[in-house]
């Protein structure tokens, strides 16, 4: 082992009471071991920040994946390059996707990493675009549909709305949290309509944008927007549940009356990326083609330095960003 080799890492040292703050994390140096047979040593270049991390840090119950443990380095999606390889098929310099964010170096089994055959680091290699496509597939979006996407200025919502249009949706409606975000959703992402959910009743906005009702709701937030979507959905409408940002602080009433779901025969489907990981490669490649062709726009926010990741997560929780939030560690 290279006894002198260390790397920067962030540890979770306290649970957020509501939204995270930098005080919940501690920047430290940790030993970096040599890779054992079958393992790779990877240096992280780009780390993803995702809304789900808010619940993982809070230790929320009922999640389909392990919460972050106090005193430990959290996990998270990231892209890095192989520094040392003790596994067949990998060489130093290879680009890989891994689940060991929040640290400068990671040693992991090669089988747990995904080799990326491109040389450039880009956010399209990460899972948010795959999540958007899986949700639309589960919602059975088809030509002629009217689709409503909440948190449309976010990473998943922004891609979901654009891809819905590519799949033939006649009208795509988005909600966002400010006038600037509404303009971004309409003008940059090309949604047919968008509104600020703070500005009046969500159901009224939906009726104005879709007088005949909506066919599909891609839900990233829950709460009032979910209830409003149920109210405006057509009979046999479809809902896919991707996130629950509105309940993160505990201030939003997340309760839903099931009777309208029954009366209108609405289908509700929850999902996670882990349930559909076998599709990730194909859907990621499709998204990359759309981005190259100009059919989909990805808005990236790059935060430099691992030390700034906790504040960036707090800013994400407070709605400070448009699109995808990334932390650049190296490269």
C-alpha positions, 0 to 999 in steps of 0.5 A: 500500500502507498502509505503516503497517499491520501485524498480529500473526502466529505463525511456526514457529521450531523443530520439536517433538521430540515434542509442541509447546511455546510455544518452537516459535513466535514472535509477531511483527508482519508487514506487511499489504498492500492487496488486489490485484484479485480479492483480499480483506483479511480480519481473523481472528476465530476460528482452529481448532486441530486435532490434524493441526497436531501432525504439520504442525509436526513436519514428519512425512513422508507427509502429503497436504498441505504441512508447516509450514515453519520461519520461516513463518506456518503455515496453518490453518482460520479464520473472519474478516470482510472488511476491504477487498474488491477482488473482485466479490461481497464487501463489508466486513463479510462473514463468510468461512472461510479457510485462513490461521490463525495471523495477525491479517490475511490477504490472499487470492484471493477464490476461495480463501475461502468466503463464509458467509451467517450473521452470527454466528461459530460453530465449526459453520462449521469443518471438524471436523463435516464430517470426522465426517460424511464418515467415517460416510458412507464407513463406510456407517453404517446402522440397526442398526449398533454403532459404536465411536468413539475419542477420543470427547471430541474435536471430530471424535469427539464429532460422529461418535458423535452423528451415527451415532446420528442415522443409526440406529446402535443402539449407539454406544460411545466411548473417552476418556482420563479418567473426566471425559471418559467422563462427558462422552461419556455424559452430554453427548454421549449415547453409549450406552457409554464407557470410559477406554482407560487402564483395562484392555485396550481389547478387553475394554471393547469386548466388554463394551459390545458382546458381539456385536461392532461393525460400524463403527470410526471411528478417530481414534487408531490404535495399540492401539485400532485393533488392539482394534477389528479384534479385536472387529469382526464379519465384513465390518466397516468401519473409517474412518481419520481420525487417528493421535493415538496415534502422535504422540509415537512411543511407541505401536506403530502396527503392525497384523496384516493377517491378521484384516482378510483373514480377516474381510473388513474394509473399511478406508478412509482419507480427508481433508477435501480429498478431499471438499471438494465436500460441505463446504457441504451437510454444514456446513449439515446440522450447523448444523441439527442443532445448532439443533434440539438433536440435536447438542451441540458443546462449545467451548473458547475461548482468547483471544489469538493469543499463547496459541495455542501453549500451547493447541496444546500443551494439546490435544496433552496431552488437556486439552480436551473438544470443539473448541479455538478461538482468538479473535483479534477480535470 
